[in-house]
Amino acid sequence: MATNVRHQLLDPLDRLIVGADKALRVIAGVASAARPTPAAHVADTGLTQAEQSHSAGLMRVNHVGEVCAQALYNSQARFAQSEDMRQQFEQAERDEEDHLAWTAQRLAELGSQPSLLNPLWYAGAYLLGTLAASLGDRRSLGFVVETERQVEAHLAGHLAQLPPQDEKSRAIVEHMRADEAAHGAAAQALGASATPAPVKALMTVMAKIMTVTAYRV
């Protein structure tokens, strides 16, 4: 009995420590991919300086999106009301870490760097994830569905904006788009509730602010 009680007391602390370590690593740009980058076997064709700068800006935005995804899923997993939901969020978080590593690698290849505002992006997204989780698992899942819907649309826009010859960046974005769609579908299948229209509108505005800023900084 004493052992079980001790485990229950330590487990939240362990999760807090793991979460804090995760946050520090994400903000510092430390990420390891379980899957190889989709661009591994794609030739890196020549880009003009303007095209390279544009691709770097778009990939920096995508990297920030993955920083936010890590924060969202980390907080939603920590405050999930059921073990099944916690595991679902943690699995999605692991998938998104691949995206984080892929976009960081591509940024380096393009001679650029992640956003200098990553600590701010992470903190804001963690707060949103915590608020979503506090509303219950079904609404938290609904937040995932809407987030992934907006991200999928955002990635489709990037595919249209990337230089046609930047096949490496395009391969990464296309794979990310497929993963985001799968995460949204999985959350919907688990019983996500609909996100209210005002919340959707607020999410759209916040995403716009993030993308415009992260493209440059």
C-alpha positions as CSV (number, residue, x, y, z in Angstrom):
1,M,0.0,0.0,0.0
2,A,2.8,2.4,1.0
3,T,4.6,1.7,-2.3
4,N,1.5,2.5,-4.4
5,V,0.9,5.7,-2.4
6,R,4.5,6.8,-2.9
7,H,4.2,6.1,-6.7
8,Q,1.1,8.2,-6.9
9,L,2.8,11.1,-5.1
10,L,5.9,10.9,-7.2
11,D,4.3,10.4,-10.6
12,P,3.0,14.0,-11.0
13,L,6.5,15.3,-9.9
14,D,8.2,13.0,-12.4
15,R,5.9,14.3,-15.1
16,L,6.6,17.9,-14.1
17,I,10.3,17.3,-14.3
18,V,10.0,15.5,-17.7
19,G,7.8,18.3,-19.0
20,A,10.3,21.0,-17.9
21,D,13.2,19.1,-19.5
22,K,11.2,18.8,-22.7
23,A,10.4,22.5,-22.8
24,L,14.0,23.5,-22.3
25,R,15.2,21.1,-25.1
26,V,12.5,22.3,-27.5
27,I,13.3,26.0,-26.8
28,A,17.0,25.3,-27.2
29,G,16.4,23.6,-30.5
30,V,17.4,20.1,-29.4
31,A,15.2,17.5,-31.1
32,S,15.7,13.9,-32.3
33,A,13.6,12.3,-35.0
34,A,12.5,8.7,-34.8
35,R,11.8,8.7,-38.5
36,P,14.3,9.9,-41.2
37,T,13.6,13.2,-42.8
38,P,11.4,12.9,-46.0
39,A,14.1,15.0,-47.7
40,A,16.9,12.5,-47.0
41,H,17.1,11.3,-50.6
42,V,15.9,14.4,-52.4
43,A,18.5,16.4,-54.3
44,D,19.2,19.9,-53.1
45,T,18.8,22.0,-56.3
46,G,20.3,25.5,-56.6
47,L,18.2,28.4,-55.3
48,T,18.7,32.1,-55.8
49,Q,19.5,34.1,-52.7
50,A,15.9,35.5,-52.7
51,E,14.4,32.0,-53.1
52,Q,16.7,30.6,-50.3
53,S,15.6,33.4,-48.0
54,H,12.0,32.9,-48.8
55,S,12.2,29.1,-48.2
56,A,14.0,29.8,-44.9
57,G,11.3,32.2,-43.8
58,L,8.6,29.6,-44.5
59,M,10.5,26.8,-42.8
60,R,11.1,29.0,-39.8
61,V,7.3,29.5,-39.5
62,N,6.9,25.7,-39.8
63,H,9.5,25.2,-37.1
64,V,7.7,27.6,-34.8
65,G,4.5,25.7,-35.5
66,E,6.2,22.5,-34.3
67,V,7.5,24.3,-31.2
68,C,3.9,25.2,-30.4
69,A,2.8,21.7,-31.2
70,Q,5.2,20.3,-28.6
71,A,3.9,22.8,-26.0
72,L,0.3,22.1,-26.8
73,Y,0.6,18.3,-26.6
74,N,2.8,18.4,-23.6
75,S,0.3,20.5,-21.6
76,Q,-2.7,18.6,-22.9
77,A,-1.1,15.3,-21.9
78,R,-0.1,16.5,-18.5
79,F,-3.6,17.7,-17.7
80,A,-5.6,15.1,-19.5
81,Q,-8.4,13.6,-17.4
82,S,-8.0,10.1,-18.5
83,E,-5.0,7.8,-19.1
84,D,-6.1,7.0,-22.7
85,M,-6.2,10.7,-23.6
86,R,-2.8,11.2,-22.0
87,Q,-1.3,8.5,-24.1
88,Q,-2.9,9.8,-27.2
89,F,-1.5,13.3,-26.7
90,E,2.0,11.8,-25.9
91,Q,2.0,9.8,-29.1
92,A,1.1,12.8,-31.1
93,E,3.8,14.8,-29.4
94,R,6.4,12.2,-30.4
95,D,5.2,12.4,-34.0
96,E,5.5,16.2,-33.9
97,E,9.0,16.0,-32.6
98,D,10.0,14.4,-35.9
99,H,8.7,17.5,-37.6
100,L,10.6,19.7,-35.2
101,A,13.9,17.9,-36.1
102,W,13.2,17.9,-39.8
103,T,12.4,21.6,-40.0
104,A,15.4,22.5,-37.8
105,Q,17.7,20.5,-40.1
106,R,16.2,22.1,-43.2
107,L,16.7,25.6,-41.7
108,A,20.4,24.8,-41.1
109,E,20.7,23.6,-44.7
110,L,19.2,26.9,-45.9
111,G,21.8,28.8,-43.9
112,S,19.2,30.1,-41.4
113,Q,18.1,29.6,-37.8
114,P,15.0,29.1,-35.7
115,S,12.9,32.0,-34.4
116,L,14.5,34.0,-31.7
117,L,11.0,34.2,-30.0
118,N,10.7,30.5,-29.5
119,P,10.5,30.8,-25.7
120,L,7.5,33.1,-26.1
121,W,5.8,30.9,-28.7
122,Y,6.3,27.8,-26.4
123,A,4.9,29.6,-23.3
124,G,1.9,30.9,-25.1
125,A,1.0,27.5,-26.7
126,Y,1.5,25.7,-23.3
127,L,-1.0,28.1,-21.7
128,L,-3.5,27.5,-24.5
129,G,-3.1,23.7,-24.2
130,T,-3.6,23.9,-20.4
131,L,-6.8,25.9,-20.9
132,A,-8.1,23.5,-23.4
133,A,-7.3,20.5,-21.1
134,S,-9.1,22.2,-18.2
135,L,-12.3,22.1,-20.2
136,G,-12.3,18.3,-20.4
137,D,-11.0,15.7,-22.7
138,R,-13.7,16.1,-25.4
139,R,-13.2,19.8,-25.7
140,S,-9.4,19.4,-25.6
141,L,-9.7,16.9,-28.5
142,G,-11.9,19.4,-30.3
143,F,-9.1,22.0,-29.9
144,V,-6.7,19.5,-31.5
145,V,-9.1,18.9,-34.4
146,E,-9.3,22.7,-35.1
147,T,-5.6,23.2,-34.6
148,E,-4.7,20.5,-37.0
149,R,-7.3,21.7,-39.6
150,Q,-5.7,25.2,-39.5
151,V,-2.2,23.8,-39.6
152,E,-3.0,21.5,-42.6
153,A,-4.4,24.5,-44.5
154,H,-1.4,26.6,-43.6
155,L,1.0,23.9,-44.9
156,A,-1.0,23.7,-48.1
157,G,-0.4,27.4,-48.5
158,H,3.3,26.9,-48.0
159,L,3.4,24.2,-50.7
160,A,2.0,26.8,-53.0
161,Q,4.5,29.5,-51.9
162,L,7.7,27.4,-51.8
163,P,10.0,27.8,-54.9
164,P,9.1,24.9,-57.2
165,Q,12.7,23.7,-57.3
166,D,13.0,23.5,-53.5
167,E,12.1,19.9,-53.5
168,K,13.7,19.2,-50.1
169,S,11.5,21.7,-48.3
170,R,8.5,20.6,-50.2
171,A,9.0,16.9,-49.3
172,I,9.1,17.8,-45.6
173,V,6.1,20.0,-45.8
174,E,4.0,17.4,-47.7
175,H,4.9,14.7,-45.1
176,M,4.0,17.1,-42.2
177,R,0.7,17.9,-43.8
178,A,-0.2,14.2,-44.0
179,D,0.7,13.7,-40.4
180,E,-1.3,16.7,-39.2
181,A,-4.4,15.4,-41.1
182,A,-3.9,12.0,-39.4
183,H,-3.7,13.6,-35.9
184,G,-6.9,15.6,-36.5
185,A,-8.7,12.5,-37.7
186,A,-7.6,10.5,-34.7
187,A,-8.8,13.2,-32.3
188,Q,-12.1,13.4,-34.1
189,A,-12.5,9.6,-33.8
190,L,-11.9,9.7,-30.1
191,G,-15.0,11.9,-29.6
192,A,-13.9,15.5,-30.0
193,S,-16.5,18.1,-29.5
194,A,-16.9,21.0,-31.9
195,T,-14.9,24.1,-31.2
196,P,-17.0,27.3,-30.9
197,A,-16.8,29.8,-33.8
198,P,-15.4,32.6,-31.7
199,V,-12.6,30.3,-30.5
200,K,-11.8,29.3,-34.0
201,A,-11.6,33.0,-35.1
202,L,-9.3,33.8,-32.2
203,M,-7.1,30.9,-33.1
204,T,-6.9,32.1,-36.7
205,V,-5.9,35.6,-35.6
206,M,-3.2,34.3,-33.3
207,A,-1.8,32.0,-36.0
208,K,-1.6,34.9,-38.4
209,I,0.3,37.0,-35.9
210,M,2.7,34.1,-35.3
211,T,3.3,33.4,-39.0
212,V,3.9,37.0,-40.0
213,T,6.4,37.5,-37.1
214,A,8.2,34.2,-37.3
215,Y,8.8,34.6,-41.0
216,R,11.2,37.5,-40.1
217,V,12.4,36.8,-36.6
